[in-house]
Amino acid sequence: MLTLHHLNHSRSFRILWLLEELHASYGTPYEMVSHTRNANFLAPKEMTQIHPMGKAPILVDGTRGKTLVESGYIIEYLLKYYDEQGQFSADEEHWDDYVFWLHFSESSMMPPQVMRLVMSQIATKSPLMVRPVVRAIKNKVESLLIKDAIRQSCCLLDDHLKNREWLAGHFTGADIQTYFVTKALQNDGLNDCSNIRRWMTDCESRQAHQKSVLKGGELFV
């Protein structure tokens, strides 16, 4: 039995979605254990009892006696061992696109968004007397680094999707991996990216995606 330890508003939505896709296609059984963020919006301490990192997603494969972390690795693992007919894996023709977007989404698209979140938290929670200075630093980092990095990534993705329905020939794990990052930008940075918005609508129209939202909750508050 596959067991997903799911944290609300986290990357583990990707794994829940893929498990739903596998279940719909092959009847792959799995169970989900839900965890709730603490008052500081962090993963609860008990998750470290499942894996030392204590971060979602955590997937336990009871059949193979493995406990896995890291979204990209878990996606690749599930496709290798549970995608029986290769429906969500890349074919040889589109392998380059698949691998690129699987890694680009986390290594290039996500870090500026994490930096933005961290800077916002620092500005909000800093001592009152220094808060104006911290906010000024936050705004400078946003204008010098974050905004342009996000714009470049969005332009690259939008251009790639110009004449493509999916990222790598057909719907694959790369679409699931990349969707999470773009969803975080739905209200910021996608106004001129019609191809991304169309692709996101196609992702959200999938039945497995909709079931994942019902089971695991909305991605972002």
N, C-alpha and C positions, 0 to 999 in steps of 0.2 A: 504494500500500500504506500502510495505517495502522500506525504503530509506537508502542506504548506503552512508555515507560520507567517501569518499575514499581519502587517501593521497598517493601521488606517493612514491614508494620505501619504503613501510611500511607494517606492519602486516595486514593492512586492505585487502591486497591481499587474505588472507585466506578466509575472509568473502565473498568477491566478487566471489571467486572460488566456495564456497559452495552454494551461491545463484544461480550461473550458473548451478550447479548440480541439485538443486531443480527445477529450471526452465525447464531443459531438461527432468526431470523425471515426473514432475507434472504440468508444465506450470505455476509455481509460479511467479506472477508478482513482479517486483521490479524496482527501479530506482537508478541510481548512480549519486552522486554529487561529482565532482572532486575538490580537493584542491591541491595547489602546495606549496612545502616547500619554506621558505624564504631564504634570503641570508646566514643565519647561519645554514641552512639545518634543521630547526625546523618547526613544524606545524604552520600555520598562526594563528594570534590572533583571527580571526573571528570564529574559531572552538570552542572557549570557549563560544560563544553565543548559541551553540547547546548543549554542555555539559560542566560543569565547569572544567573538566579535560583537555578539549581542545586537546585531542590526538586521533589519529585514531587507530582502527576503531571505528566509532560511527554508530550504527544502530537505526533508528527510525521506530517503528512499529505503524503506524497510526491507525490500526484497534484496537489495545489494548492500545493505548495511552502511549506507553513506549519508553524511550530513553535509549539505552544500550551501555555500553563500556566493554572492556576486551574481547579479542579474545576467550578464552576458554568458558567464560560465554555465549557469543553470539552464538558460535557453539552449545552449549548444548541447548540454547533457541530455535534456529532454528530447531534443530532436534526434540525437544519436541513438538513444535506447527506446524511445516510445513513439516516434513518428514512423510508423510501420511501413507506410507507402511513400514517404518523402513528400507529403503534401505541403509541409511548411518549411522544408529545407530548400536550399538553393540547388539548381541544376548547374551543370558545368559551364554553360554559356553565361550565366549571371552570377557566378561565384564571386567575382571581383567586387561587384556592386554589393552583394550580400555582406561580405566580410567588411568592406569599407564602412557601410552605414551602421553595422552592428557595433563597430568600435568608435566611429566618429561621433556618434550621438552621446556617448559617455565621456570620451576623452577631449572633445572640442566644444560640443554644444552645451553640455551640462555645467562645466566649471564656471563660466561667467555667471550663470544663474545662481549657483551656490554662493559665489562671491557676493552677488547682489543681496541674497538673503542674509548672509552673515553681516554685511555692512549695515543693512536695515535693522537687524537685531541689536547691533552695537550702538547705533544711533538712538534707538528707542530705549534701551536699558542702561545707557551710560548715566553717570551722576548729573543731576540737573544743571549744575554750574558749568559743566564742560559740554553739555549737550549741543549748544549752537556750533561749537568748534568741530565736534564729531560729525554733525550733520553736514557741515561745509566740506569736510574731508570725504564723507560718503558721496556727496554730489560731485566732487572732483574726480573720484575714482570711477563713478558712473560715466561721466562724460569722456574721460580719457581712455578707459579700458573696457568697461563692461558693455556699454551701448553699441560700440562699433563691432566688438567681437560677436555679439549676438546677431547684429545685422548681417555680417559676413556669412555666418553659418546659415541663417535663414535664406539668404540669396542663393547660396550654393544648393541647398535642399530644394528650393522652389524651382530653380533652373533644371535640376535633375528630374523633377517630376513633370516638366513641361509637356513631354510627349509619352509619359509613362503612367500607367494606372497604379502600379506598386513599385517599390524601391528596387526589387531584384527579379523582374520578370513576372512573378506571381506573388501572392501574399505569403510572406515568410516571417521568420522570427525577427528579421531586421526591421520590419514594419512595426512589430510590437515594441521592440527596443526603442525605436526612434519616436514613436507616438508619444510616449510619456514626456519626453523633453519638449516637444512642440506644444503639448497640452498646457504645459506650464506657462507658455507664452501666448496663450489664446487671446488675452486681453492686452497684449503689449508686443508689438513687433511683427504681427502677421497681417496687418491691414492691407499691405500691398502684395501679399503672397497668395494669390488666388489659387495656385496649384497646390500649395500646402493645405489650404483650407478645404479644397475639394477632396484631397487625399484623406484628411482627418474625418470628413463626413463619411467617406467610404469605410474607414476603420470603424467608426461609431455605429454604422449601420449593420455591422456583423452581429449575428445573434449571440455569439460567444462573448463579445465585448459587452453587450447589454446585460447579459447574465452576470458578468463579472462585476459590473457596477452595482447590481442588485445585491450580490453576495458580499462584496468587499467595500462598498460605499464609493462615493465620488472621489476622484483623485485629489482634488484640491478644494480647500474651504474658500 
